[in-house]
Amino acid sequence: MTISPQHVVRLHYVLCDSAGHVLDDSRRREAPLEYLHGHANILPGLETALEGLSSGDTREINLTPEQAYGTHEPDLVQTVARTAFPGVEELSPGMRFQAQGPDGPRTVTLIEADDKQVTVDANHPLAGQALVFRVDILEVRPARRAELAKGHPLAADVVASEVEDRKQ
């Protein structure tokens, strides 16, 4: 069976940056990725590259920033007043916070801070980076109706009659 829309895919992956540094490894976490193909559950470039693969296939997939987390948008880096962080005594680069943006909540990464102002970046931490995925396809199976109704894989012990079916 090949990977195509309306199929659940289970795979292991190693994610590296373009210099080969490992950023994530599903085997190390003992947690394969499971997703519903064709439902925008994973990066679009990765989903496109996986199309047509089968159980047992292995691939190295190179994604441009545009195919992954997008380009780094300079206008998403802002300097705000230190008073925007009430109750936070110490601020240091790399800290992450939830901020309310025009499109709802988003995570921002602190770049630098002093007594008066704080610079934050609302870009995804991997924005602007080319990424390399090494994937091992473990399983490809047709999605169950309940999974299609929810838009993502469900645990094997989920009773289909207990899942809201939006397809009716």
C-alpha positions in Angstrom: 0.0 0.0 0.0 1.4 3.4 -0.9 1.1 6.7 0.9 -1.8 8.7 -0.5 -4.6 10.9 0.8 -6.9 9.3 3.4 -4.2 6.9 4.6 -2.6 6.8 8.1 1.2 6.7 8.0 3.5 5.7 10.8 7.2 6.5 10.4 10.4 7.1 12.2 12.4 10.1 11.3 15.7 11.9 12.1 15.5 15.7 11.5 18.8 17.5 10.8 19.7 21.0 9.8 21.7 21.6 6.6 25.0 21.2 8.5 23.9 17.7 9.7 23.2 18.5 13.3 20.4 16.3 14.6 17.4 18.4 15.8 15.0 15.6 16.5 15.0 11.8 16.4 11.7 9.9 16.8 13.6 6.6 17.5 15.5 8.2 20.4 12.2 9.3 21.9 10.7 5.8 21.1 7.8 7.6 19.5 7.2 7.1 15.8 5.2 9.9 14.0 1.7 8.9 13.0 -0.3 11.2 10.7 -3.3 11.3 8.3 -1.9 11.9 4.8 -3.6 14.7 2.9 -5.0 16.6 5.9 -2.1 19.1 6.5 -1.0 17.3 9.7 2.7 17.7 8.8 4.9 20.1 6.9 3.6 20.5 3.3 6.9 19.8 1.7 7.4 16.6 3.7 3.9 15.4 3.0 4.5 15.9 -0.8 7.8 14.1 -0.7 6.3 11.1 1.2 3.5 10.6 -1.4 3.8 7.3 -3.2 6.2 5.7 -0.7 5.3 2.3 1.0 6.0 0.4 4.2 9.7 -0.5 4.4 10.8 2.4 2.2 13.6 4.7 3.5 14.4 8.2 2.1 16.4 11.3 2.7 14.2 14.3 2.1 15.7 17.8 1.7 13.3 20.7 2.3 14.0 24.3 1.4 12.8 26.9 4.0 9.7 27.5 1.9 8.8 23.8 2.0 9.4 23.6 5.8 8.7 26.5 8.3 9.0 29.3 5.8 11.5 32.1 5.4 12.6 34.2 8.3 10.3 37.3 8.3 12.1 40.3 9.7 8.9 42.1 10.6 8.1 39.3 13.1 11.0 40.5 15.2 9.9 43.3 17.6 11.1 45.3 20.5 8.6 45.8 23.3 8.7 47.5 26.7 10.0 45.4 29.5 6.7 46.0 31.3 5.1 43.6 28.8 6.6 40.8 31.0 5.0 41.5 34.4 6.0 39.1 37.1 9.0 37.7 35.2 12.1 38.6 37.2 14.8 37.3 34.9 14.7 37.3 31.1 17.4 35.6 29.1 17.8 34.8 25.4 16.1 31.7 24.2 13.2 31.9 26.6 9.8 31.4 25.0 6.5 33.0 25.8 2.9 32.9 24.6 1.9 36.3 23.1 -1.4 37.4 21.7 -1.1 38.3 18.0 -3.6 39.6 15.5 -4.3 36.0 14.4 -4.5 34.6 17.9 -1.9 33.3 20.3 1.6 32.6 19.1 4.9 31.6 20.6 7.7 34.2 20.7 11.4 33.6 21.4 13.3 36.2 23.5 16.3 37.5 21.6 17.7 40.1 24.0 16.5 42.1 27.0 17.6 45.0 29.2 15.9 46.9 32.0 13.8 48.9 29.6 13.0 46.8 26.5 12.8 43.2 25.2 13.4 42.0 21.7 11.3 39.0 20.7 11.0 36.9 17.5 7.7 35.4 16.5 9.1 33.4 13.6 9.2 29.6 14.1 12.6 28.7 15.5 13.4 26.7 12.3 12.1 29.5 9.9 14.7 30.3 7.3 16.4 26.9 7.6 16.8 24.1 5.1 16.0 20.8 6.7 16.8 17.2 6.1 14.5 14.4 7.1 15.7 10.8 7.1 12.5 8.7 7.2 11.7 5.0 7.6 8.1 4.2 6.6 6.8 1.6 9.2 3.2 1.3 8.2 0.6 2.6 5.7 -3.0 1.8 6.2 -6.4 3.1 5.1 -7.8 5.6 7.6 -10.9 4.6 9.5 -14.0 6.7 9.1 -13.7 8.1 12.6 -10.1 9.2 11.8 -11.3 11.0 8.6 -14.1 12.6 10.7 -11.5 13.9 13.2 -8.8 14.7 10.6 -6.0 12.8 12.4 -5.2 9.2 13.5 -6.9 7.9 16.6 -5.6 5.4 19.1 -6.5 1.8 18.3 -8.7 1.5 21.5 -10.9 4.5 20.5 -14.5 3.3 19.8 -15.7 4.8 16.5 -19.3 5.3 17.8 -17.9 7.6 20.5 -16.3 9.9 18.0 -18.2 12.8 16.6 -18.7 12.1 12.8 -18.7 15.4 11.0 -19.1 13.6 7.6 -22.8 12.8 8.2 
